[in-house]
Amino acid sequence: MAAATLPVLLPTKYLSSTSPGPVPEWKPSKYLLPPQPPPVDDTKVQEQELANSRQMLDGKMIKKARPRKTVDYFGGIGRWSMLRTTRPSGSYIPYLRPCPPQIINLLPPKAYPDNASTSLCTKFVHTSTNKIRCPVNVVTWTPEGRRILTGSTSGEFTLWNGLTFNFETILQAHDSPICTLTFTHSGAYLVSADKSGVIKYFEPNMNNLTAWQGSTSREAIRGISFSPDDRRFATASDDSSVRIWSFQDSRVESVLTGHGWDVKCVEWHPTKGLLASGSKDNQIKFWDPRTGSALTTLHTHKNTIQALTWSPNGNLIASASRDQTVRVFDIRAMKEYRILKGHKKEVCSVAWHPVHPILVSGGSEGAVLHWDLDSEDVSLSQPVIAPRATLSQAHDSNVWSMAFHPLGHLLVTASNDHTTRFWSRERPGDATSVFSGGGEKPPEIIDMSGQDDDDEAMVPGFSYGGGGGGDVQGQGNGDWWGAMSNKPVDTFQPPSQNGNSGAYSGAREFEGGGNDDFIPGLGGGSAPPPPSIPPPRSQDNSYEDADEFGRSMRGGGGGGGGRYDNGGAGRGYDSGGRGRGDYDAGGEGRGGYEGGGGRGYEGGGGRGGGYDSWNGSRGGSNDDRWSGQRRGGGGRGRY
């Protein structure tokens, strides 16, 4: 009532004469339809068809274009750089809502110094495999972070694109399996070693500079590590010694002896003159590289030490052993800092995250485990912790090597199962994260694109399995922890001079041609007898007329050929030739614009050429439509 007695200060013309009603609901008037695909450009479609036809005339298969996954970290870097200039305070980070679409607002790991969960690379991205499958022993990122270099048991370097993960190049670098490779801190050179003890220098363009024997009795060199100034590097070999080499002179300066068995790994401290080595004698030794003397020895492991790695700030060192544990030591107090138990079999590799206190380890069971060393529920009296995230089926065999991208947003793993796999960070708030249920097995999708162009190209006159076709088958620069198809493919057959379309390899087929053991180009099963050239036939004028692409419109498919001889000749717009054989195996082929099919007693007639099909030599009989492919496939006509 008091509010009603207050004086009204506004003029009467501004006062509303009626009481306010309900607010009308806004309704959109434009853009009511969902997003539509772009209109089809007829010109581009015709250009694509023309390109496909030219590719077929060149004797190459048409590859189906498929989208390729990409992890674009440039967007996050740009957004973070912009935020650093506009944020109200130095510690301001926008709140990231827990929903998958917020992936576009996910910043690089360095933007979240207090949130290690933004660096768990557990989402499977891609699997890369060499054409010649062999175990991958070592993997590393190139210094600029744009490519991945792998070394395999075949002695080959393989370079993969770090953005789209596709194949770039391959190089036969060694004559024996590659055991280790590493770039200098400056990124100007690459040093690798193999199982026969040969050390090689390479430039970033993979130009080999020098090579020499780096161990006695041709023992394998298992590890290489550079000094902070890149003037020297250390090697660990199976002759139970650690050697320090002058990089410029390629000569040994000192030999560190003291291990009782094979030395499996060696790591130089990131900033100090300190070496750490792990051996098959279960010991971790620390060395002074100046004097060559052993400073101290750790006897905590119960089996072979497989891998060592320093933390980016150099205060901690992690060791992976065949006793199924990963142990972290603090060299400032020379005490055991953490014991990481979670692997079911021996641990083969270990890697530090370049930004956050996260350690990743790979085991011989194929599992990849992420460990958060900054967890608060661990005391010094009980330093055993459980993994933060588990990928129990990351690989099918031993994970020999792993490496983080210098920015920390990608993880690459190399395995004995012949694959190199890439892992990225999960989307924010994704309920289907793979590690939530213990880790799902990555899909069996292997991409070898770019490696088999030469082998997939079909040479005119040679077909896959006969006329019926065949089945186609790093270190971070910033602070760390705040301190530092199965269809038969038609092959093009050039017309012979006597007018027979495909009489040599398309109109005839051998009984062994359809054997499942037959491998194109390699043979297998029962070897087919050498083909007999059919007798010449009369010249036919069926190739006079041509369409706008220069292809004939008149040649129908040949009739069904016999088991040993005589394919038919295609003639005219509407009819194919009549096949003749020795054992009543020939049928009468009927052509046309759609291509005619043949029918015969044993061998099928050839399917004719036309506007709608590229003359697949599909034979047929009264009982089995595919018997022509096994007994005497039909000929291939022209388009």
N, C-alpha and C positions, 0 to 999 in steps of 0.2 A: 504493500500500500504506500510505503514511503517513496518507492520509485515512481509511483503515479503522480505524486504531488510535486515532483521536481519541475522547475520551470524549463520550458522549451526555448532554447536560445536560437535555434535556426529559424529563418523566415518561413512563413507558412507555405510559400510556393515550393519549398524544398521538402516539405513533409509529405509522406505517403498517405494517400487518402484511404487506401485499403490495407488490410493486414497482409503481410507477406505469405505467399503460398509455398507449396513444395518446389524445391529447386528442380528444374527440368534435367533429365538425364541426357548426357551428350551421346550422340550417335554419329559414327563416322559416315561420311558421304562419299569418300573416294578410297581407292585402293582396297576394295572389298574382296577381291579375289586373291587367293594365295599366289605366291611367286610362280610365274610361268617360265618354262625353259625358253631360251632364246630362239628366235625363228631360224628355220633351216635355210641355209643359203644354197640354192640349186647350183650355183656356179662352183662352190666348194665341193659339193657332192660329186659333180661331174669330174672335177680335177682329181678327186680322190680315186674315183673309178678308173680314170685314165692312168694314174700312177700305179694302181694295183695291176692293171692289165700289162703295163710295161714291165712291172716287176716279175710277173709271171712269164712274160716273154724272155726275160733275162735268166729264167731258170731258178728263181728264188722264191721261197715261201713267204707268204704275207703274214707278218706277226700281228697278233692282236694287241692293240694298245691297252695298257692297264695303268691305273693311277698308282703312283709311288708315294709311300709315306715319307713325310719330311718333318723333322724337328727343327723349327726355325727359331734359333735363339737370338737372332738379331732384333726381333720385335721386343723381346724383354729387355735387351740392353738399351735400346732406344727409349723405351718407356722409363727405364730407371734413370737414364741420363737426364731426361726432361724433368723427372720428379726431383732430382737433386738440385735443380735450379729454381724450382717453384715451391718446394716444401717449406712449411713455416719454421721447422726446427731441424737440426741435424739428425735427430733420431726418429723423425716422423716416417712411418710406413703406412700406407692406406690399408684399411681392414679388408681382408680377402674373405669374401663370403664362401661358405662351404657348399658350393654347387659346381658341377663340371663346366658350365659355360664361363666360369671365372678363370679358366685356364689362360685366357687372353690377357688377364691382369697379373699373371704369375711372373714375378721378377726373378732375376738370377739369384742363385744361392747366396751370393755375397750381400744381397740386400736384406737378408734375414740372419743377422749374426747370432741371434739368441734363439733361433728356431731351427733345430737340426732336422726336423721332419720334412722340411722343404728340400732336402738333399737325398732322400731315399729313392734311388733309381730302381724301381721295381716293376715298371710297366714295360712289357715286351713291345719292341718296335719292329725289329727286322732280323732276318737270318740271311747271312751271306755265305756262299759256299763256292769254292773253286770248281771249275769244270772237272779237273782231275782231283777227285776227292782224296784227301790225306789229312792226318792230324795236324792241327795248328798249335805250334809250341809256344809262340810268343806274339804279343800284340802291343802296340804303342801308338799314341797319337803323334802326329807331326807337330813340331813346335808351335806353328801358328794355329793349330786346332782345326784345320780344314779337312784333314784326311787321316785315315787309319792305315798303319803299315803292319802287316802280319808276316811271320816267318814260319814255314811249314817243314815237315819232315822230307819233302821232296827237294829242299834246298831253294825254294822260290820265295821271293818277295812279292806280296800282293798288296796293291794300293786300292783302298776303298774310299769313296766319297763320304765325308763326314756329315753332309747335309741330307742327302737322299740315299746314302748307304749302297749305292750301286758300284759295280766294278769299274775301275779306271785303267789299271795296267798291271802287268805281271812281268817279273824278271827272274831269270835263272841266276841267282846270286852265288850259290854254293853247290858243290858236288855231293855233299852229304847233308843230313838233317841239320837245320838251323836250331841252335840251342838258346841263343840270346842275341839281342840287338838293343842298342840304345843310342839316342842322340846326345850330342854335347849340349851343355847348358845354353850355349849361344845359339844352338840350332844350325850351325854351319856345316857339321859333318855327322855322319852316321857310322858306327862301328858295330860289326856283327862277328859272331864266332859260331863254328859248327861242331859237329860230333867228332870230327877228325882233328880238332885243335887248330884249325886255320882261322886267322883273324884277318878281317878285311875292312878297309876304309871306303866309304862312299860319300859322294856329294849329295845334296838334297835332290838333284835330278837323277839320282841312281847311277851316276858315273863312277865306276870302280877306280880308285886311286892306287891302292897297293894291297898286297896280301902276303902273309908269311906264316910259318908254323909257330904257334904260340905255346905249345906244351911238349913235354917229353913223351916219347913213345906214342905220339899221335893220340893222346888221351883227349877226351871231350872237354871243352871249355863251357862251363855251365852258367857263368855270370860275368857281367862287365859293369863297372860303375866308374864314373868320372869324378875327379876332384873338383872342388868348387870353382877353380880357375881354369879348368879344362886343359891344363898342361900335362896332366898325368891321368892314367886310368888303371884300375885294378881288375884282375881276372881271377876267377875261381875255376879250377880244373880238377879232373878226376885223378890226377897224380898227387892228391892230398896237399897241394901247395896253393898259395896265393901269391901272384906276381904283380908287381907295380911297374908299369911301362911308361916311357916317355912318349907322349903322343906325337910330337914333331919328328923325333928320330926313329920311332918304331923299334926301340930297343928296351930290353928289360933293365931296370935299375936295381931292383931287389927282389928276392924270393923269400916269402914268409912261410916258414915251416913250423909245424907244431900240431896240426891236426893228424889224427891217426887213421883217417880214411878219406874217402872222396869228399872234396869241398863242393857243396851244391850251390852256394850263393854267396855273394859278397856285396856290401853296400858301403859307399863312402858317405860320411856325414855331410849334410847339405851346406854347412858353413865352416866346419872345423877340420883339422887334420886328424881324423879318427876313422878307422875302418872296423867294420863288423862282418864276420863271416860265419856261416853255418855249415855243418858237415854231417856226414853219415855216422860219425862217432857220437852223435847226440849232443854235441857241444856248440856253444856260441862263443866265439873269441873276439875280443877287441884288441886292435893293433895300433901301434904308433907308426905311421907310414914313413916318418923321418928316420927312425932308428931300426925299424923292422922288428921290434920286440913286441911280444904279447903283453898287454896291460892287465887283462883279467879274463876269466872264463866263467861262463854260466852253465850249470849242469842241471837245469830244471826239467828239460824235456827227456822223455824216455824212449825216443826213437829219432829217426833221421829228421834233420831240419831241412825242409823243402824250400822255404822262401823267407827272406828278410826284407823289411822296408822301414825307412825312417819316416817319422811324422814330418809335416812341412816345416815346423819350427825347430826340429831336431832334438826335442826333449825326450821323446818316446821312440822306442823301436819295437816293432811287432814281428813275431816269428811264427811261422806255420810249420807244423810237424806232422809226421806220420803217426803220432800218438793221439790223433784226432782232436787236438787242442790248438788254440791260438793264444799265445801269451804276449802280453805287453809289458815292457820294462821301462822304468824311469831311470835314465842314465845319471841324473843329478844325484840320486840317492843310491843308484845301482841296486834297486829293489824291484820286485815283481809288482806291477801296478794293477793289472787285470788278468784274469784267466777266463778265456772265452770257450765255453763248451756247448756244442750244439751239433757238430758234424757227426755223422754215423760211421764215416770212414776217414781215411787219412786226408789231411788238408794239404792242398797242392799249391795254392797261390793266395796272396793277400795284397790289398791296396788301400791307401789312405785317401780320404776325400780331401781335395785341395783347400776347402774352406772350413768345414765343420768337423767336430771330433767324431767322425764316422769311419769305421773300418769295415771293409768288405773282404770276405774270404770265400774261396772256392774249393770244393772237396772232390774226391775221386768218385763219389756217388752222383755227381752232377749237380749238387746243390750249391746255391750262392746265398750266403748269409750276410746280413747287415747288422753291425754292432754299434750301438750308441754308447760311447765311453763317458758321456757327460750325465749319465743317469744318476739320480740322487739316492737311490735305494741300495747303494753299495758302500760297504765300509772297508777300511783297510784290513780288518781282521778276516773278512770273508769277501775277497775280491772277485768271486765267480759271478758272472752275469749271463743272462739269457739273450738271445738275438732279438734285435728290434724288429726285423722283418726277415722272412724266410722264403726263398724260392727253391723249394725242394726238388723241382723237376726242371731247373733251368737248362740243363744239358743232359745228354744220355750217357756221358762218360766223364773222365777227369777234366776238370777245368784247370788248364795248365797256366793260363795267364789272364790278367784283367787290368784295365787301366781306366781312370776317370778322365773326362774331358777337362782341359785346364780351367774352364769355368765351373765345372762340377755338376752340370745338368744332365750329362750323359755318361753311361757306363758301357764299356765294351768288354766282352769275355770271349776267350778263345779256348777251344776244347779238343779233346781227343776224338770227339764224334764228328770231326771234319768240318765243323761249323764255327762261324764268328757271329755272335749275337749282340744286339744293341738294346739297351734298356734306358728308359727315360723316367722322369718323375711322374707320379700319378696326378690325375686331375683333382682339383680341390673338392672334397666331399664326395668322392666317387665311391658308392657303396659296393661296387663290383671290383674293387682293387684286388689284384691277383694274390697278394701276400696275406690278405685277411683270412683266407682259409688254408694257409700253409703253402700256397704257391701252386699255380696250375701249370701244366706242361704247355710250352709254346706250341702254336699250330705247326703242322708239318708243311710249311710253305718255304720252299727253297728257291731263291732267285739267282739264276746264273746268267741273267741278261747281259749282253755286251761281251761275253766270253766265247760264244759259239756261233758267231756270224758266219765264219768260214765253213763250219761243218754243217750248218743248216741250209746253206745254199745248195740247191740241187742243180747238177750239171745236165744240160739237155742231152738226151740220149741215154741217161742212166736213171733208173727208177728205184724206189725202195721196195724191194721184194717182188718185182715183176709188174705186169700191166695193171694189176688190181690195186696198186698203190700200197702204201705201208702206213703203219701207225707212227705218228709223230709224237712221236713222243715229246808326364806333364807336371808340370808344377804350377801352382797358383801364384800370382804376383802379389796378392793382397795379404792382409793379416789372416792369421789362423787362430781360431778361438778368441778373437779379439786382441790377441797379442801379436800375430803374423798370418688242248682238246683231243679226244680219241677217234674222231672221224677219219676215214681213209682220205688222204690228201692226193689230189690229182696232180700229176706231174706232166708238164708240157712235153710233147713229143713232136719234133719237126716232121713235116710230111716228107715221104720219100719221093724220089724222082719219078717213080712209076705210078703215082697217084694213090697208092695204098696209104691209108691213114693209120699209122701205128702198126704196120704189119710186122715190124721187127720185134718190138718189145711190148706193144700194147695188145695186139690181136692174138698173141700166143702166150701161153703160160705153162710152166712146167709143174709136174705133179708135186715136186718138193718145194715150190714157191710159196705155198701157204703154210708151211711148217712153222709152228710157234717158236722153234729154236733158231729160225733164220734171222740173222742180224744184218741189216743193210750195210754193205761195204765190208763186212767182216766174215760173212758166211755163217754157217752153223746148220745143224741138221744134215739132211742129205743134199749134197752139192748138185745143182741142176746141170744137165749136159749142155755143151756149147750149142748155141742156137744155129739153126740152119736157115740160110737166106732163102726166102720164098722165090719162086720163079717170077720173072718180070711179067707184068700185066700191061695191057694197052694203056696208052696215055689217056688221061681223062681231063676234060676241060672244066673241072669243078672248082678251080681256084681263080677263075677270072674275076668274078664280081667281088667287091670288097665294100665294107662299111666305112663310116667316117673315120675309124681308127686304123684303117688299112688291113682289117681282118676279113677273111673270106666268110661269106654267108651261105655258101652253097654246099659245103662238105658235110654230109651226115656221118655218123659213126660207122665203122666197119662192122660187118657181120661177125658172128662168133667164130673164132679160129679153132682149129683142131688141136689135138693133144701135141702134135709135132709140127704142124705146117699150116700155111695158107690162111692168113687173115683176109678179110674182105675189104673192098674199096667203098668209100662213101661217095654217094652221087646225089646231086640235086637237092632241091629244097625239101622235098617231102619223103624221100626214101633213102635208106642206107643201102649199102651193098649186101650181097648175099655171101655168107661165109661158107667155105668149103673145107673139109677136113678128111682125114684118112679113116676115122672110125665113127662116122656119123655124128661127130661131135660138133659140127657146125650148125648154126641156126640162121634164121633169116632176120637181119636187123632192119628195123624201120626207123627212119629218121624223122625229121620235122624240125619246127622251130624250138620245140621243147627237148629234142633229143630222143631217139627211139631206143627201146630195150629189145634185146634179142631173146629168142627161146630156142633151146636145142635139146638134144638127147642127153649129152653129158656136159658139154661146155656151153656156157651162156653166150649170147650174142653181145656185141659191144653196144654201149650206150652212145647214141649219136650226139654230135655237137649241135648247138642251137644258141638262141639268144639267152637262155636262162641257165645254162649249165656248161661247165668246162669239161665236158666229155669224160666223166669218170668211167672207167672201164668196169662197169658193174655187170657181171654176167648173171644169168638166171636160167633155171630149168623148170620143168613141170613140177618137180618135187621141192627143190631148194633154190631160192633166189640167189644165194651166194655160191652155188656150186661152180659157177663160171670162174669165180676168182680162184677156186682150188684146181679146176681141171683145165680150163682153157679160156681165159678171160677175153673179153671183147676188145676191139681196137678203140683207139682214141681218134675222134674226128677233129676238125678245126672249128673254131668259134663261129 
